[in-house]
Amino acid sequence: MASENDRLKKIVADLQLDKVILKESLDHLKPKA
């Protein structure tokens, strides 16, 4: 059970990281002058 929770936490962390990277990439593509 613990290992399943760790696996889910890792997946959620990876998804959050992806969102941050995506947001930063979009900010880079559309710089706010």
C-alpha distance matrix in Angstrom:
0.0 3.8 5.5 5.1 6.4 8.8 9.9 10.8 12.4 14.4 15.5 16.7 18.4 20.1 21.3 22.7 24.4 25.9 27.3 28.9 30.4 31.7 33.2 34.9 36.2 37.7 39.2 40.7 42.2 43.6 44.8 46.0 49.6
3.8 0.0 3.8 5.4 5.1 6.2 8.6 9.9 10.5 12.3 14.3 15.3 16.4 18.3 20.0 21.0 22.4 24.3 25.8 27.0 28.5 30.1 31.5 32.9 34.4 36.1 37.4 38.8 40.5 42.0 42.9 44.1 47.6
5.5 3.8 0.0 3.8 5.4 5.0 6.1 8.7 9.8 10.5 12.4 14.3 15.2 16.4 18.4 19.9 20.9 22.5 24.4 25.7 26.8 28.4 30.2 31.5 32.6 34.6 36.1 37.2 38.8 40.5 41.6 43.1 46.6
5.1 5.4 3.8 0.0 3.8 5.4 5.0 6.2 8.6 9.9 10.6 12.4 14.2 15.3 16.6 18.4 19.9 21.1 22.8 24.5 25.7 26.9 28.7 30.4 31.4 33.0 34.8 36.1 37.4 39.0 40.3 41.7 45.3
6.4 5.1 5.4 3.8 0.0 3.8 5.4 5.1 6.1 8.5 9.8 10.5 12.1 14.1 15.3 16.4 18.2 19.8 21.1 22.5 24.2 25.6 26.9 28.6 30.0 31.5 32.9 34.5 36.0 37.4 38.5 39.6 43.2
8.8 6.2 5.0 5.4 3.8 0.0 3.8 5.5 5.0 6.1 8.7 9.9 10.4 12.2 14.2 15.2 16.3 18.2 20.0 21.0 22.3 24.1 25.7 26.9 28.3 30.1 31.5 32.7 34.4 36.0 36.9 38.3 41.8
9.9 8.6 6.1 5.0 5.4 3.8 0.0 3.8 5.5 5.1 6.3 8.7 9.9 10.6 12.5 14.4 15.3 16.5 18.6 20.1 21.1 22.5 24.5 25.8 26.8 28.6 30.4 31.5 32.9 34.6 35.9 37.5 41.0
10.8 9.9 8.7 6.2 5.1 5.5 3.8 0.0 3.8 5.4 5.0 6.2 8.5 9.8 10.6 12.3 14.1 15.2 16.6 18.5 19.9 20.9 22.6 24.4 25.5 26.9 28.7 30.2 31.4 32.9 34.2 35.6 39.2
12.4 10.5 9.8 8.6 6.1 5.0 5.5 3.8 0.0 3.8 5.4 5.1 6.1 8.5 9.9 10.5 12.2 14.1 15.3 16.5 18.3 19.8 21.1 22.6 24.1 25.7 27.0 28.5 30.2 31.5 32.5 33.7 37.2
14.4 12.3 10.5 9.9 8.5 6.1 5.1 5.4 3.8 0.0 3.8 5.5 5.0 6.1 8.6 9.8 10.4 12.2 14.2 15.3 16.3 18.1 19.9 21.0 22.2 24.2 25.6 26.7 28.4 30.1 31.1 32.7 36.2
15.5 14.3 12.4 10.6 9.8 8.7 6.3 5.0 5.4 3.8 0.0 3.8 5.4 5.1 6.2 8.7 9.8 10.5 12.4 14.4 15.3 16.3 18.4 20.0 20.8 22.4 24.3 25.6 26.8 28.5 29.9 31.5 35.1
16.7 15.3 14.3 12.4 10.5 9.9 8.7 6.2 5.1 5.5 3.8 0.0 3.8 5.4 5.1 6.2 8.6 9.8 10.6 12.5 14.2 15.2 16.5 18.5 19.8 21.0 22.6 24.3 25.7 26.9 28.2 29.4 33.1
18.4 16.4 15.2 14.2 12.1 10.4 9.9 8.5 6.1 5.0 5.4 3.8 0.0 3.8 5.4 5.1 6.1 8.6 9.9 10.6 12.3 14.1 15.3 16.6 18.2 19.9 21.1 22.5 24.3 25.7 26.6 27.9 31.4
20.1 18.3 16.4 15.3 14.1 12.2 10.6 9.8 8.5 6.1 5.1 5.4 3.8 0.0 3.8 5.5 5.0 6.1 8.7 9.9 10.5 12.1 14.2 15.3 16.2 18.2 19.9 20.9 22.4 24.2 25.4 27.2 30.6
21.3 20.0 18.4 16.6 15.3 14.2 12.5 10.6 9.9 8.6 6.2 5.1 5.4 3.8 0.0 3.8 5.4 5.0 6.3 8.7 9.9 10.4 12.3 14.3 15.1 16.4 18.3 19.8 20.9 22.4 23.9 25.5 29.1
22.7 21.0 19.9 18.4 16.4 15.2 14.4 12.3 10.5 9.8 8.7 6.2 5.1 5.5 3.8 0.0 3.8 5.4 5.1 6.3 8.7 9.8 10.6 12.4 14.2 15.3 16.6 18.4 20.0 21.1 22.1 23.3 26.9
24.4 22.4 20.9 19.9 18.2 16.3 15.3 14.1 12.2 10.4 9.8 8.6 6.1 5.0 5.4 3.8 0.0 3.8 5.4 5.1 6.2 8.5 9.8 10.6 12.2 14.2 15.3 16.4 18.4 19.9 20.7 22.4 25.8
25.9 24.3 22.5 21.1 19.8 18.2 16.5 15.2 14.1 12.2 10.5 9.8 8.6 6.1 5.0 5.4 3.8 0.0 3.8 5.5 5.1 6.0 8.5 9.9 10.3 12.2 14.1 15.1 16.3 18.2 19.6 21.6 25.1
27.3 25.8 24.4 22.8 21.1 20.0 18.6 16.6 15.3 14.2 12.4 10.6 9.9 8.7 6.3 5.1 5.4 3.8 0.0 3.8 5.5 5.0 6.0 8.5 9.7 10.5 12.2 14.1 15.2 16.3 17.7 19.2 22.9
28.9 27.0 25.7 24.5 22.5 21.0 20.1 18.5 16.5 15.3 14.4 12.5 10.6 9.9 8.7 6.3 5.1 5.5 3.8 0.0 3.8 5.4 5.1 6.2 8.5 9.9 10.5 12.2 14.3 15.3 16.0 17.4 20.9
30.4 28.5 26.8 25.7 24.2 22.3 21.1 19.9 18.3 16.3 15.3 14.2 12.3 10.5 9.9 8.7 6.2 5.1 5.5 3.8 0.0 3.8 5.5 5.1 6.0 8.6 9.8 10.4 12.3 14.2 15.1 17.3 20.6
31.7 30.1 28.4 26.9 25.6 24.1 22.5 20.9 19.8 18.1 16.3 15.2 14.1 12.1 10.4 9.8 8.5 6.0 5.0 5.4 3.8 0.0 3.8 5.5 5.0 6.2 8.6 9.7 10.5 12.2 14.0 16.2 19.6
33.2 31.5 30.2 28.7 26.9 25.7 24.5 22.6 21.1 19.9 18.4 16.5 15.3 14.2 12.3 10.6 9.8 8.5 6.0 5.1 5.5 3.8 0.0 3.8 5.4 5.1 6.2 8.6 9.9 10.5 11.7 13.3 16.9
34.9 32.9 31.5 30.4 28.6 26.9 25.8 24.4 22.6 21.0 20.0 18.5 16.6 15.3 14.3 12.4 10.6 9.9 8.5 6.2 5.1 5.5 3.8 0.0 3.8 5.4 5.0 6.1 8.7 9.8 10.1 12.2 15.4
36.2 34.4 32.6 31.4 30.0 28.3 26.8 25.5 24.1 22.2 20.8 19.8 18.2 16.2 15.1 14.2 12.2 10.3 9.7 8.5 6.0 5.0 5.4 3.8 0.0 3.8 5.4 5.0 6.3 8.7 10.0 12.8 15.9
37.7 36.1 34.6 33.0 31.5 30.1 28.6 26.9 25.7 24.2 22.4 21.0 19.9 18.2 16.4 15.3 14.2 12.2 10.5 9.9 8.6 6.2 5.1 5.4 3.8 0.0 3.8 5.3 5.0 6.1 8.3 10.7 14.0
39.2 37.4 36.1 34.8 32.9 31.5 30.4 28.7 27.0 25.6 24.3 22.6 21.1 19.9 18.3 16.6 15.3 14.1 12.2 10.5 9.8 8.6 6.2 5.0 5.4 3.8 0.0 3.8 5.5 5.1 5.6 7.7 11.0
40.7 38.8 37.2 36.1 34.5 32.7 31.5 30.2 28.5 26.7 25.6 24.3 22.5 20.9 19.8 18.4 16.4 15.1 14.1 12.2 10.4 9.7 8.6 6.1 5.0 5.3 3.8 0.0 3.8 5.5 5.5 8.9 11.3
42.2 40.5 38.8 37.4 36.0 34.4 32.9 31.4 30.2 28.4 26.8 25.7 24.3 22.4 20.9 20.0 18.4 16.3 15.2 14.3 12.3 10.5 9.9 8.7 6.3 5.0 5.5 3.8 0.0 3.8 6.1 9.5 11.8
43.6 42.0 40.5 39.0 37.4 36.0 34.6 32.9 31.5 30.1 28.5 26.9 25.7 24.2 22.4 21.1 19.9 18.2 16.3 15.3 14.2 12.2 10.5 9.8 8.7 6.1 5.1 5.5 3.8 0.0 3.8 6.4 8.9
44.8 42.9 41.6 40.3 38.5 36.9 35.9 34.2 32.5 31.1 29.9 28.2 26.6 25.4 23.9 22.1 20.7 19.6 17.7 16.0 15.1 14.0 11.7 10.1 10.0 8.3 5.6 5.5 6.1 3.8 0.0 3.8 6.0
46.0 44.1 43.1 41.7 39.6 38.3 37.5 35.6 33.7 32.7 31.5 29.4 27.9 27.2 25.5 23.3 22.4 21.6 19.2 17.4 17.3 16.2 13.3 12.2 12.8 10.7 7.7 8.9 9.5 6.4 3.8 0.0 3.8
49.6 47.6 46.6 45.3 43.2 41.8 41.0 39.2 37.2 36.2 35.1 33.1 31.4 30.6 29.1 26.9 25.8 25.1 22.9 20.9 20.6 19.6 16.9 15.4 15.9 14.0 11.0 11.3 11.8 8.9 6.0 3.8 0.0
